[in-house]
Amino acid sequence: MSTFSAKWLALRESYDLAARNRSVLKALAGAFREYASIVIVDLASGTGATRRAIGAHLPACQTWRLVDNDLGLLGQPATFQHAPDVKFQARPIDLARDLELALEAPVDLVTTSALLDLVSGEWLDRLIVEAAARRLPVYAALNYDGRIAAEPTCCLDREIIAGFNLHQRTDKGFGPALGPLAASRAVSRFEYLGYAVVQGRADWLLGPDDRPIQETLLASWAELAPLTTALSPDAIGEWLGRRRALLAEGRSTLRVGHTDLFARPSGTR
């Protein structure tokens, strides 16, 4: 499943890369240090950013099964430069319906980025149960967790951000989404099924020079505000104007909170 354009995925990739939690990546690398080769299933793979971000932390001989329902995005990873020992298998699968098909053997690791906050509690439980039944480790990165800090602060920041967080709980194709609750629910469910979980913050830190992504985020939050707040269009427009002015003056910073996690069945080698 992919609800995002290639343009947005390209814009955010460098920020995702900088944000990925180093302690979680260290735990991931340690789990596969003794492997000569590895097969990875990447759920909602988009253009293959997860492979580009974590490939160097895994055994050199890699087979990536890229799963998405967007054929245009699935075709892009092969166009990026990669080592000769890295192979790709594109799998167009509707994850909301056919998750089990994506997890067919052989698999050593399940990965995903920026997905869990878009899915329902029922779908997340299904993923975790299916992974546990196969004793598969899961690396799930960049799960939005509801924390946004904008500096300097403006009137209506709190209301606009609350509206965005409310929208994050709406249906994104998997039923009512978990939104900011996703990471904590995933950790508790994995631990209940006997997994050892390493987790850590993976926040976007956007400074005055990061204008394109700040502008994209601010415009998106303003666009959603009429759907999720009681604010008038004029009030929303005034808020967006103030935040854009701060951005133009080189004074705007944003922190957008995410959580990374690596869950590994206890007792695995």
N, C-alpha and C positions, 0 to 999 in steps of 0.2 A: 504494500500500500504506500502511495506517496501522494500527498495533497499539496506538495510544494513545487514551484517552478524551478527549472534548472538555474535560472538567474538568481533566485533567492538562495538556493543551495550553494552556489558559487560565492555569493556575497558573505555568507556566514561561515564558510569552511575554515578560514584562517583564524577566526575567533573561537570556533569549536576546538581547533587544534591547540591553541594556546590555553584553553580552559581545561582540557582533559586532566583529570586528577592524577598526579604522578605516583602517589602511593597505590592507587588502584591499578595503574599500569604496571607497577613493579610486582604486585601480587599476580596479575595476569601473566606476566613474563615468567615468573617463578614457577607457575603451575605447569608450564610446557617446556621448561628448560631442557629436560631429558628426551624430548620427542625429536625424532629425525625428520618427521613430516607432520602436517596437520591439515585436517579438513574443517573448514569454517562455514557455517550457515549464517549469512548476514540478512536479518529480517528488515524489510523496508529499506533496502540498500541504497536507493536513490542513484547517485552517480558513482558510488563506491568510495565515499569519503572515509568510512570506517577502515577500510583496507589501507588507504593511504596514511591514516593516522596511526594505526597500531601494527602494521605489517612488520616494521623493524623490531618489534618486541616479541615476535613469534618465530618459530623455526623457519629457516630459509625456504624450505620446500613447502609451499602452501597451495591448497586448492580452495578457492572461494566459491561457494554456491550463493549467488546473489539473487535475493528474492524480492520482487516488487511487482506491482500490477501496472506500472508505467513502462511500456515497451521502449519509449524514447529515452528514458533515463537508464534503463537496463543496458542499452547499447553503448553507453558512454565509457564505462570503465576500461574496455579494451583499447580505447583510443589514448589512454594515459600511459606514460612510460612506466615499465615495471620490470622486475628481474626475470630472467628466463625460467626460474624455478617456480614462478607464480602463475597459476592457471585459474581461469574463470569459467564458471558455468552459470549462465543466466537462466533464471527460473521465474517466468511470469505466473504468479500465484496470488489469488485473492486471500490474503491472510485472515480476514474476518471469517471466511467460510472454510478455508482449507489449510489451516495452520499445520495440521498433522502431516500433510504432504511435504511441507518444507523441512520437516525434521526427520525424514526418512534416512536410514543409515546408508553409508557410513558418515558419522559426524563426530568430531572431537570437541567442538566449541560452537556455541550460539552467541552471536553478537547482534547488537542493534544500537542505534544512536538516535536520540530525539524522537523516540516512539512511545515509551511507556506512558507519558502524560497524556497521550492522545487516545488511549484505549480504555475500555470499561474495566471495572473490577472483575467482572465475570471472565472477560477475555484474558486479563492478566493472570488470574487464577488458572485458567486453562493452559496458558503458556508454561507456568511454573509446574503444574502437575505433569504435563507432557515431558518437560525437561527432566523432572525428577524421576519419572518412570524409566527414562533412558540414561539416567545418571550423567546428564550433560552439564558442564559448567556454562555459565551465562555471564557475558560482559554487556552491561546495559549502561550507556553513557548519555550525558547531556539531557537528563530528565528534568524539565522545568519544575521548580519547587515553590513557586509563588513569591519569591523574594525579588523585589525591584527597588532600587534606591536611585533617585534622580537628584543631582546636585547642579546648581543651587535649587532649592525647593521652590515650587510654585503653588499658588492656590489651585485646588482641584486635582493636584497630583494623586492624592490618596483615593479620591473618588474614581478617577480614570483607571488607576491601576487595579482597584477593587473590581471595576467593571470588566477589565481584561481577564482577571482571575476567574470571575464568574463565567465568562465565555469559554474559558479553558475546560469547564466542566460539561459543555454541550457535546452532542454527538458528532464525532469526527469520522464516522464510518464503522465504529465498533460498538455502538451503544453509548450511553452517557459517559463521557470521559472522566477519568480520575483527576486529570489536571494536576495541581500542585500536591495532591495526596499520593501520587503514583509511587515515588521512590520509597517512602516510608512503608507503604503497603507491600511493595515488592520485598523489602528487607524482612518484614515480619513473616510473610508467607514462605520465603525461602528458608528462614531459620526454623520455622515450624516443621518443615519437611527435612530437617537435618543438614541443611547447607551451612557452611561457614561463609560469612559475607564480609567483604571489605568495602567500605563506602567512604566517600569524601566529596567535598564541594568542588564544583567545576564551573565557576562563575564567569560570564562574560564581563570584562572590564573595558568599557568603552570610553575613550577620552575625547578631547576636543578635536583631534585629528581624524576620528572615526566617523566622519559626517554622513557618508552614504547609509551605513547601517543604522545610525541613530535616527536619521530622517525616516527611513523605512519603518522602524519600530514606532516612532511617534505618530506617524500618519496612520499606521495600522491600529494603534490603540484608540486614536480619535475616531476612526471609521467604525470601530466596534461600540464605542460609548453610547450611541443612541439606542443600541439594542439591549444594553445591560445596565444603564444608569437612568436616573430621572433628570439628568442635566439637559438643558435646552441646547439646540444647535448653536445658538450664539455663544453660550458659555463654553461649549466644547471648542468652537472656533477660536475664541479668545485664548483658551488654554494652549491650543496648538500654536497660535501665533507667538505667545510668550516663550514657549519652549524652543520654537524655531529661531527666535531672536537670540536667545542664549547660545544656541548652536552656532549661529552666524557670527556671534561675538567671540567664539572660541572659549566659552565658559561652561559648556554643558558636559557632564559626565553621567554615565549610566552604569549601574551594576545590575546584571540580570542573573538571578540565582539558578543554578542547576546542580544536580547530584549525580555522580557516577557510582556504579557499584559493580563488583565482581563477586559472583556467587558460585561456590564450588562444593560439590557433594563431599561430605566428610568421609574420610577413609580412602579417597582416590589417590592414585600414585602421583 
